[in-house]
């Protein structure tokens, strides 16, 4: 029908589990509240004659929710782009959406986009939404001309609710210029230039004083060199790193930062970059006093914090495995998890597992178990799956959930993991086995654990769960061996 508008919805959801579908449904409902977009679609757990909410959420229910959300959102916030009004057009569009193989729910990342388009030669807007752990927020706006060619993309790269990047496209679909507001002052402070789809140059004016203090040149989309304040010192630092001279590299990175700060007083993305490089070398060379000060400088800046996931992980790792400050590590990994989820719209198994370990070591097994519930073992490779089961079992054991501990230790044992974990898994498996009524299996596992590491005997000496085991002849032999070793090592 000539002149009518069609609304196309592409839903990209990487998980078909009931839990994720329910989460998606709640996020859409919350989004309607946030953007004050109401409709007549069924609300869960609310009885209405003739329009009961679904007791089991299916892909089609989600599609229906998203369709009506998009329709109302575009009508309210982008009314210059018409939306379909006739029932036949709406029904036809929904059928297209339901039949689209792209709507299969087969992963863990929750996002979608709304797109309004005329059927014949009219402009189009496409708005991308990302799940921020509470609701869906827009982060990217694509604009197409009447021929269907993309001519402008606006983005909220920091996901803070403000547009900060603008990409302009040539007629052939290649970017020709990008302008960015990195410092969030309001004006543009970065200019990216392209030729034949390839990046050729980036200019920087961080303090927006009209002087572009840094210009970087690119070939084949790779940086070749930069001119500007502190660049000579940085080039020398890079060469020193390549020549395995960390002390010289550290000195030159510090000089580069010093020169740069003379021109740009306020913290900028380049300041953050140089601080990262300095902190990395300080960590590797064990200059931990300087390392802590550099991290304090880094995290004191909101601009650095907006791009701080890798440094947060770096800091958390240092706190967890070097300082063994488990409470501080918990805090850092929690911040990293939140930042990662906000930026990527999904969880990081690496962050979740390290956070679980910090919680376990900080005697917080309940938080450990709640945290691990976010992971699906079927989506993990063998190595992280081993730690998922091992941490889940260890935290369950601390809470005296012996049956859960036993089942998860068995799963970890089957996967294998690194050999260094074998003795302690056998010991913990023995404890959970005995406590859950599997005495014979528990005795056997404890025998194997002590054959690997006789020092584990001290763990069972005052543990009443092992009282009956300690009465056995083989346990007596292990006890004699343990004390003989103790005498020799005095």
N, C-alpha and C positions, 0 to 999 in steps of 0.2 A: 504494500500500500504506500504510494508515493508520499514522501514528506514526513512519514511517521518515524519516531525514534525507537530504537531498540536498546535495551539494557542488557549487556552481557556480563556475566559474573564468572570469574575463574577462581575456584577455591583450591588452594594448595595446602593440604593437611597431611602430615606424615604419620598418622596413626589412626587405625580404625577401632582401637580399643574403646570399650564403653566408657572408661574413665576419661579418656581424652575427648570423646564426643560430648560427655556431660560438661566437661570443662569448657569446651568450645561454646556450647549452648549458653552457659552462665556468663561467659565473656561477652557474647553478643547482647544478652539482656542488659548487662552492665553498661555496654557501649551505648545502648539506646537511652539509658538514664543520663550518661555523661553528656551526650550531644543533644539531649532533649528531643529525641526522635521517637515518636510513639506510633504504634500500628495496632492492628487487630489480630496479630498472629497469636496462637495459644501460648499462655504462660505456664510453665511447669508448676505442678503441685497446686494449681488453682482450678477448681471445678467450675465449668460453665456449660450449661445445657447446649448440646449440639457442637461444642468446640472444646472438648476435653484435651488437655495437653497429653502428648505421647508418653506412655509409661516406659517405653524403650526408644531411645533416640537413634534414628537411622540417618544415613547420608542425605536422604531426601528431606528430612526434617531440618537438617542444618542448611541445606540449599534454600529451603523456603524462608528460613530466618534471615539468611544473608541477602536474599533477593529483596525482601521487604525493607531490610535495613538500608541497603544501597539506594533503593527507590526513594525512601524518605530523606536520606542524607543528602542525595543530590538535589532533591527538590528544595531543601531548606538552605543548603550552603552553596549550591552552584545552580541557581535557578535559571541562569542564562543558557544552560544546556538542557533542552526539554527532555522530559521523561515519558514513557508510554502511558497512555490513558485508557485505551480500549482493552477489555478483558481478553479478547482473542490474541492481542499482541503480547500481553503479559503471560498468558498461558503458553504461547508458542516459545517465548524466551525461556521460561522455566523448563519446558521440555528439552530445549537445547542444552541447558545447563545440566539437567539430570543425566542426559545422555553423553556428556563430555567425559572421555576417559580421564581427563585431568582432574576430575572431582574425586577420583579414588582416594580413599584415606589410607595412606601407606607409609607414614613416618611420624616424626615428633615435632615438626615445626608448624605452628599455627599462623597462617596468614591468608589474605585474600585480596582481590582488588575489585573495585566497582568501575564500570566503564559505560558511559552513555554515548551513543553514536546514531547519527541519522542514516537512514537507509540509502539516501542519494545525496552525495556531494555536500555534506555539512561537517562542521568541526566536531571534535570529540575530546573528552577529558577522561583520563584513567587515573584513579586514585588507589594507591596501594596502602593497605593497613597491616600493621604488625602487632602481635600480642605482646603486651608489656607486663604480663603476670597478673593484671587486673582486668583490663579491657583492651579493645583494639584501637590503636591510634594511627592516624594517617602520617606517613613519613615520605611519600613520594607522589608527585603529581606530573603526569605525562600529558602533553597537549599535542594534538594532531590537527593538521590543516584540512581543508575540504577535500584534498586528494588522498587523505589518509596517511600523509607523511608526518613523522614526528618532527616538530620544530623547536620544542622547549621542554625541558625537564626541571622541575623544582624539587629540592630534597631537604629533608630535615636530617642531616647526617648524624648529629649528636643525639637525636631522638628526645629533645627537650621541649618540643612543641613549637619551635621557631624554624622557619625556612632559612637555610644558610648556604645553599649551593644552587647555582643556576647554570644549566648546560644548554647551549644554543647549537642547533643542528643545521647542517647544510642540506640542500635539496636531496642529496644522495643518501641521507641517513647518517652521515659521519658527523661527529662533533666538530665544531669549528672554534668554539670558545667556551670556557667555564670560568665563572666568577664565584668566589667563595668569601664568606664572612667567618673566618676562623676565630677571631678574637671576640666575637659576639658583641662588638661595640655598636654595630648597625650598618657601617659602611663596608664596602668590599676591600679586602686586603690581600687577595690572591687572584691572579689572572693566568689561566691556562690557555695556551694557543696550540692549534692543531693545523696540520697540512696533510691532505690526502689520508685522513683518518688517523694519522700518527701524531702523538704529542711531540712538539718541537721546543717549547719553552714555557717556563713558569716564572712569573714575576711576583715579588713579595713587597708589600708596604705594611708591615705589621702595626706600626704606631700611627698609620694613616696621616703622615705629615707631608705627603706628596713625594717623598724620596724613596724610591724602591731600593731597599738596602740589600736585596739579594735577587739574582737572576740565575736560573738553572737551565741548561740546554740539554736536549734529549735527541737521541738517534735510535730509531727502531723501538721507540717507547722506553728506552733505557737512558738513564742520566749519564752524560759524558763529563760535564764539569759545571761548576758554579762560580760566579763572580760576586763579590760583595764583602760585607763586613765579617771578619773572622773566618773567611773561606780558606785562605792560605794555610792557617793553622790547622783547620780541620783536614785539609788534604794531607798534610804531614802526619797527622794522627792516623789516618786511614793507611798510609804507607807503612807506618810503624807497626800497626796491627798486623798487616800482611807479612811483615818481617819478624813476627813473634817477639816484638819489643814492647811489652805492655806498659812499662814504666814511661817510656818516651811517648807512647800513644796517650796515656793518661795525662801527662803534662801538657801535650798539645791540645787535647780536648778542653782542658781547663782554660788554657790561653784563648782558645776560640770562643768559649763561653764568656770570658772576661771582656774580650773585644766587642762581642755582639751586644752585651749588656750596656756598654758605653753608648751605643747608638739607640738601642731599644730597651728602655727602662722597664717596661711592663713585661710580664711573662707572656711568651708566645709559643706556638707549636714547635718552633725551632729551639727555643730554650728547653722545652720538655725533651726534645730529641737528644740534645747535648747532655742533659742531666741523666737520661737513660744510659747513654754510652759511658759516661763517667761512672755511674753506679755499677754497671756491668763489670767494668775493669776493676773497680775497687773490690767488688765481691770476689772476683777470680784471684786477685792478688792478696786477699785476706786483709785488706785495709778496712776492717769492720767499723771502726770509729768514724772514718770519713764516709763510709757507705751509709751509715745511719743518718748522718747529717745531710747527705745528698738526697736520700729518700724523704727526709723531712722537708727539704726545699721543694722537692717534686710535688708532694701531696699537699703542700700549703697553697698550691695554685689551683683554682677551679678549672682553668684551661687544661692543665696537665691531667687533672682528675677525670675530665671528659674523655680522655683517651688513655686510661690507666690500667686496663685489664692485665696486660702483660707485666707491668711493674707491680701491680697488686699481687699477682701470682708469684712473682719474683720475691717480693717482700714476705709473703705468707710462707713460701718454701723455706726461706732463711729462718723465720721465726719457728717453724715446725721442726725442721731437721737439723739446724745448726744451734740455735739458741734453746730449742726444746721448750719454748714458751707457748704452751698449747692454747692458753686462753687468748693470747694475742693472735695466734695463728687462726683460731676459730673466727675471730673478728675479721681478719684480713680476707680469709677465704669466703666468708659470708658476703662481704662487700664485692669481691670478685665475681661471685655467683650472680648477685643482683645486677652488676654492671654488664656481665656477659649476656644474661637473659634479656636485659633491656636493649642491648645493641643488636643481638642476633635473633631474638625471638625464640630461643631454644636453650636447653641446658647443656652444660659441658660435663661429660662423665668424669674427666680428669679432675675438675674442680670439686665436684660432688664427692668423689672418693677421697680426696685429700682432706676435705672438710670433715668427712665421716671419721677419718683417722684421728684428726685433731680433737673431735668431740669424744671419741673413745678414750684417747689418752688424757683428756681433761675430766674423766669420770662423768661423762654426760651421755650415757647409753641411750636414753629415750630420744634425745635430739638426733643421735647417730642413726637410729632406726627410722625415724621420721624422714630424715634427709635421704636415706638410701631408697625410700619408697618412690622417689622421683625417677629412679632408673629402671629400665626394662632389660632384663638379662638377655633377652633374645636379640636385642639390637647391639649388644656388645661383642667385641672379639674376645678370644679366650683369656688374654692377659687381664684386661679390666674386669671380666666376668669373675675371674678367680678372686680378685680383691673385693668385689661386691659380695660374694658369698662369705668370704673370710671375715670381713668387717661386720656383716649382718650377724653371722654366727657368734662372733666375739662379743658384740653388744648384747645379743640375746642371752649369752651365757652370764654376763654381768648382772642381768636382770632376773636371772634364774628361770628363764624361759627355755628349759632344758630340751624340750622336744624340738622347738624351732632351731636351737643351737645345733643339735645333733644333725638335723636334716641339711642345714646349710654347710656345716663342716664336711659332711659326706660329699656334697656337691663340689666344694673347694678341693677336696682330696681327689676326686675323679678328674678334675681339670688339671691338677698337678701343681702349677705355679713353679716358682724357683725352689731349688733344692734346700736352700737355707730355711724355708718355711716348713719343711717336712716334719722335723721333730716337734715343733710347737703345735702344729695342726694335730698330730697324733696325740699329744698330751691333752689338748683341749677336747678332741674327739673322745678320748677316754673318759674325761670328766663328765661330758654331756651324755655319753652312753650309759655310764653307771647311774647317773642321776635320773635318767629317763627309763631305767629298768632293763637296760641291755648289759648286764654285768659281765657276761662272758666276752662280748665284743670289746667292752671297756678295758678289761684286764689285758686282752691281747694287744690293743692299741697302746696301752701304757708300757707294756714290755717292749714293743717296737720303738716307742719314743725314747726309752732309757737306753736302748741299744745304740741309738743315734747320738744321744747326748745324756750322759750320766748326771750332769749338773741339774737336770730337770727334777731330780729326786727331791731337792729342797722345796719344790713347789707343792709336793704332796705330803710332806712330813706332818704338817699341822692342819691338813685339810680333812675334815671328818668324812667327806665323800669317799676318800680312799682308805678308810680304816680297815675294811675287809680285805682290800687288795694288799695292804701292808702285812697282813697275817700270812700271806702265801709264801711258799719257799723261795720262789724266784724273786719276789720282792725283797726278801731277806738278803739274798745274794747281791742284788743291786744296792741295797743299803750298805753292805760291807764294802763294796767297791767304791761307793760314793765317799765314805769316810776315809778309806785308804788314800784316795786321790787328794782329799782335803789335807791329810797329814803330810803327804809328799809336797804339797804346794805351799806349806807354811814357811 
